[in-house]
């Protein structure tokens, strides 16, 4: 049987635990980016969410607002979730690192990939978020997020769209990052949309399964092996 819904007291306890962890993250200066960022971007959403979405790290707009997945990529993520019947505030959204990784190029500040040490320093915060929220499914958005869970050998073009075992045995699905989708055009966009929709349907189907009779995760099982989700691809983009 699926895990029972948390009580109001349990929900309040998770909210307190996340708030305390967010304060710890805000005070963290383990990395240089802890000094250069404007705001830490801890995460947001339902503390009892069944689905957790994990991206790579904050960009310029996230750094300015302190919120994950804002701007065009955030709008697309909201549409992706809506397509499988989820509101943004029903899920929990966060990143592998909580501060913007950036570098200066003349007068401009540009995003960069997190260093291995930055990922190591921030990983305990992500692990604790997962332990507090206890989602039923994790959706890794993009290759960097996937590699943080599955190792550096992960190749998103070959290995996305399959179920993996995530932290605490939580089923983990990988799909393309919304920002990557937005960079595509023409036939590449059409194909990327098709693949993302297949992944989203698999997530919806797994959530529905876990509401009744959860099944063990089989490492590397293609998403196509899951029961079909919503039958038609919506106009997401």
C-alpha positions in Angstrom: 0.0 0.0 0.0 1.1 3.6 -0.5 2.4 5.6 2.4 -0.4 7.4 4.3 -0.8 11.1 3.9 1.0 13.1 6.7 -1.1 14.6 9.5 -1.2 18.4 10.0 1.3 18.0 12.8 3.7 16.1 10.5 3.3 18.7 7.8 4.1 21.4 10.2 7.2 19.5 11.4 8.4 19.2 7.8 7.8 22.9 7.2 9.9 23.8 10.4 12.7 21.4 9.3 12.9 22.9 5.9 12.8 26.4 7.3 15.7 25.6 9.6 17.6 24.0 6.7 17.0 27.1 4.5 18.5 29.3 7.2 21.5 27.0 7.3 21.9 27.3 3.5 21.5 31.1 3.7 24.4 31.3 6.2 26.6 28.8 4.3 29.9 30.1 3.0 31.7 26.8 2.2 32.3 28.0 -1.4 33.3 31.3 -3.0 29.9 31.4 -4.7 28.4 31.8 -1.2 30.0 35.2 -1.1 29.3 36.2 -4.8 25.7 35.3 -5.0 22.8 37.7 -4.3 20.5 35.3 -2.6 20.6 31.6 -1.9 18.0 29.6 -3.7 16.9 26.9 -1.3 13.8 25.5 -3.0 10.0 25.8 -2.8 6.8 23.9 -2.9 4.8 21.4 -0.9 6.8 20.0 2.1 4.8 16.7 1.6 5.1 16.7 -2.2 4.8 13.3 -3.9 7.0 14.7 -6.8 10.4 16.5 -6.4 11.9 18.2 -9.4 15.7 18.8 -9.2 17.6 21.0 -11.6 21.3 22.0 -11.8 21.5 25.4 -10.1 20.2 29.0 -10.0 20.7 31.4 -12.9 20.6 35.2 -12.9 16.8 35.5 -12.2 16.8 32.9 -9.6 19.8 34.6 -7.9 17.9 37.9 -7.9 14.6 36.5 -6.5 15.8 33.6 -4.3 13.3 31.3 -6.1 14.1 28.2 -8.3 13.0 28.0 -11.9 11.7 31.5 -12.7 11.8 33.1 -16.1 11.1 31.3 -19.3 12.4 27.9 -18.1 10.3 28.2 -15.0 7.2 29.0 -17.0 7.8 26.0 -19.2 8.3 23.7 -16.1 5.0 25.0 -14.7 3.3 24.0 -18.1 5.0 20.6 -18.1 3.6 19.9 -14.6 0.2 21.2 -15.5 0.1 18.8 -18.5 0.2 15.8 -16.1 -2.3 17.3 -13.7 0.0 18.9 -11.2 0.1 22.5 -10.0 3.5 24.0 -9.3 2.7 24.4 -5.6 1.8 20.7 -5.3 5.4 19.6 -6.1 8.7 20.5 -4.6 11.3 22.2 -6.8 15.0 22.7 -6.0 18.5 22.4 -7.5 21.6 20.4 -6.8 23.4 23.6 -5.7 21.8 26.5 -3.8 23.9 29.4 -5.0 24.5 30.8 -8.5 27.8 29.5 -10.0 29.0 32.4 -12.1 32.1 34.1 -13.6 32.8 37.6 -14.8 33.3 38.4 -18.5 34.1 42.1 -18.7 31.2 43.9 -17.1 28.9 40.9 -17.4 28.3 38.1 -14.9 27.6 34.8 -16.6 26.5 31.4 -15.5 28.8 28.5 -15.4 28.6 24.8 -14.4 29.2 24.0 -10.7 32.6 22.6 -9.9 32.9 19.1 -8.4 33.8 20.6 -5.0 30.8 22.9 -5.1 28.5 20.0 -5.8 30.1 18.0 -2.9 29.7 21.0 -0.5 26.0 21.4 -1.4 25.0 17.8 -1.6 24.2 17.4 2.1 21.5 20.1 1.8 19.9 18.3 -1.1 20.0 15.0 0.7 18.4 16.5 3.7 15.7 18.1 1.6 14.9 14.7 0.2 14.9 13.1 3.6 12.5 15.7 5.0 10.1 15.7 2.1 10.2 12.0 1.3 8.8 12.3 -2.2 7.4 9.3 -4.0 9.2 10.2 -7.3 12.2 12.4 -8.2 12.4 14.0 -11.6 15.9 15.1 -12.5 15.9 17.9 -15.0 18.9 17.9 -17.3 22.2 16.0 -17.4 24.0 17.8 -14.5 21.2 17.0 -12.1 21.1 13.4 -13.4 24.8 13.0 -13.0 24.6 14.2 -9.4 22.4 11.2 -8.6 23.7 8.6 -11.1 27.3 9.4 -11.6 29.5 11.2 -14.2 29.1 8.5 -16.9 25.4 9.3 -17.3 24.5 10.4 -20.9 21.2 12.0 -21.1 20.6 11.5 -24.8 21.0 7.7 -24.4 19.9 7.1 -20.8 17.0 9.5 -20.2 13.4 8.2 -20.0 14.3 5.2 -17.8 13.6 4.5 -14.2 16.5 4.5 -11.8 16.8 4.0 -8.1 17.4 7.3 -6.4 18.3 8.2 -2.8 16.4 6.2 -0.2 15.2 3.9 -3.0 13.0 6.6 -4.5 12.1 6.1 -8.2 14.1 8.5 -10.3 13.3 9.7 -13.8 15.5 11.9 -16.0 14.3 14.2 -18.7 15.7 17.3 -20.5 15.9 20.6 -18.7 13.3 23.1 -19.7 16.0 25.6 -20.7 17.4 23.0 -23.1 14.0 22.5 -24.6 13.7 26.2 -25.2 17.0 26.3 -27.1 15.7 23.8 -29.7 14.1 24.6 -33.0 12.5 22.9 -36.0 12.6 19.1 -36.1 14.9 19.1 -33.0 12.2 20.8 -31.0 9.5 18.5 -32.2 11.6 15.4 -31.2 12.6 16.9 -27.9 9.0 17.7 -27.0 8.0 14.1 -27.9 10.7 12.7 -25.6 9.9 15.0 -22.7 6.2 14.2 -23.0 7.0 10.5 -22.8 9.0 11.1 -19.6 6.2 13.2 -18.1 3.6 10.5 -18.8 5.8 7.9 -17.2 6.1 10.1 -14.1 2.3 10.5 -13.9 1.8 6.8 -14.3 4.3 6.0 -11.6 2.7 8.4 -9.2 -0.7 6.8 -9.9 0.8 3.4 -9.3 2.2 4.4 -6.0 -1.1 5.8 -4.9 -2.4 2.2 -4.8 0.1 -0.6 -5.0 3.8 0.5 -5.4 6.1 -1.7 -7.3 9.9 -2.1 -6.9 12.0 0.1 -9.1 13.9 -1.8 -11.8 17.2 -0.2 -12.6 17.2 1.2 -16.2 13.7 0.2 -17.1 12.6 2.3 -20.0 9.7 4.7 -19.3 7.8 3.1 -22.2 7.4 0.0 -20.1 5.2 1.9 -17.7 1.4 2.1 -18.1 0.3 4.8 -20.5 -0.4 8.2 -19.0 -2.5 11.0 -20.7 -3.1 9.8 -24.3 -2.4 13.0 -26.2 0.6 15.3 -26.2 -0.6 18.8 -25.1 0.7 22.0 -26.6 3.3 22.7 -24.0 5.5 25.1 -25.9 
